[in-house]
Amino acid sequence: MGRFLGLRWLTIALIMVGAMVNFLSRQTLSIAAPTVIANLHITTQQYGWITSAFQGGIMLQPVVGYVIDVLGVKSGFALFAFLWSVICMAHGLAGSWQVLAGLRGLLGFAEGAFSPGGLKVVSEWFPAKERGMAGGLYNIGPSLGSMLAPPLVAWAILNYSWQASFVIVGLISLAWLGLWLLFYRPVRQHPRLSPEERDYIVSGQEAFLQASDQKPSILSILKRRNFWGIAIPRFLADPTWGMLSFWVPLYLTTVRHFDLKHIALYAWLPFLAADLGCIFGPSVVLFLQRRGLDLIDARRGAFTLGAFMMIGVAFTGVVKDPLMAVALISLAGFAHQTLSVTMITMATDLFPRNEVGTVAGMAGTCANFGILIFTIELGQRVDQIGYTPVFILLAVLDIVAAIVAWTVIRKPAHA
C-alpha cells in the first residue's frame, strides 16, 4: 500500500485543519495585541496576566483528555471545538482586561482538546512506523494557523475592527466543526475504509499498546517514570512556543518598531519555519532508524538535534538588523517543532491506546505550566530586563530538556 495513499492520510489532513483553526483562534489576540492594548488601555503586566489566564485554562488538559478518552474522539473533539469557536467570538465583547482574561481562560480550557484529541487519532489510525510522520503532519496545523493569523487578523482590524477579527476566526472554527462531524469515523466503524487498509493499520500497531475497556487511571500514570520523561521535557521546552505565540508580535512592535503592516508581512515567518520543523523532526527519526537506532532512541536523537539548533536563538536579542532577528526567531520555530513533535508523538509509543488522550492531556498540562510561569515572569520583568536574557534562557532550557529525555525515559520491556 502506498505510503501516502489511503483514508488514514485524509483523516490526518482533517485533524491538521482542525489544529490549524484551533491555533488560528488562539493566535488572534497576539496579533491584535497592540491594537487591543491601546484601545483598552492595558499595561504590559496586565497583558501578561491575560496570556497567563489562557495558560491556566489549558492546564486543565487532563480533564479534556479524560473526556475525550471516555466519550470517544469524535464526540469529545466536537464538543470542545464548538466551545472554543463560541468563546473566540465572545472576545469581541470584552471591554476590560479582566473580562478579556476570563475569556482567555475559558478559551484555553476548550482548546486543550488539540493535543489529546490529535494524538488519539494518530494512535488509532496509524501503524507504529507511520506515527511519527502522521504526528508531524497534524502538528503542521498549529503553525499553519499561526501563519494565517497575522495577515487575516491585520486585514480584519484594518478593514473592520479588532472585535470583528475574533468573530471571523470563530466562524471559521465552526465551519471546521461541520466538516469533522460529517467526515470523521473511528477505524473500526468507517464505512469507506477498505479491509486491506484496516488490516494494515491494526497489524502494524504494537500488541502491548492495544486499548482495553479499562478507563485510564491518572494516579497510575503519575507513578510511571516514562510519563515524567515526556512531561518534564515538555515543561522545559514549551516556553519557546509561548514566546512565539504570545510575545513575538509585541516584541517586534516595541523593540524592533514594526507597525501592523510589517507584522502582517513578517510575523508569520517563524510559523512557516515551524511547519518545516514538523516534517524535519519525523524525517530525522526515520533517518536514524535506518541507521540502526530503535524508535525511542531515534526520537530522542531528533529531540536533541532540535535542542542544539536552539543555541542560535540565544543571539536574537543582540543582533542589530530587525530582519536578522526575525530569521533567528524563525529558527526558534523550526528547532522547537523539530523537537516538540517527536516528544509529543512519543506518548503513542509508550502508553496504551485507552490512555493516550489522558497522558497527552497531562503532559500538555506540564507543558502549559511551563508557559504559564514563563509568561507571568516575562510580563512582570520584561520592561526591566528586556528580551535578550529571555532568548538565552529558552536555548538553555531546551538543552536541559534533552538531557532529561535521555536519562528518564525507559524503553518498554514488551517492545
Buried (B, 14 or more C-beta within 10 A) or exposed (E): EEEEEBBBBEBBBBBBBBBBBBBBBBBBBBBBBBBBBEEBEBEBBBBBBBBBBBBBBBBBBBBBBBBBBBBBBBEBBBBBBBBBBBBBBBBBEBEEBEBBBBBBBBBBBBBBBBBBBBBBBBBBBBBBEBBBBBBBBBBBBBBBBBBBBBBBBBEBBEEEBBBBBBBBBBEBBBEBBEEBBEEBEEBEEBEEBEEEBBEBBEEEBBEEBEBEEEEBEBEEBEEBEBBBBBBBBBBBBBBBBBBBBBBBBBBBBBBBEBEBEBBBBBBBBBBBBBBBBBBBBBBBBBEBBEEEBEBBBBBBBBBBBBBBBBBBBBBBBEEEEBEEBBBBBBBBBBBBBBBBBBBBBBBBBBBBBBBBBBBBBBBBBBBBBBBBBBBBBBBBBBEEEEBBEBBBBBBBBBBBBBEBBBEBBEEBEEE
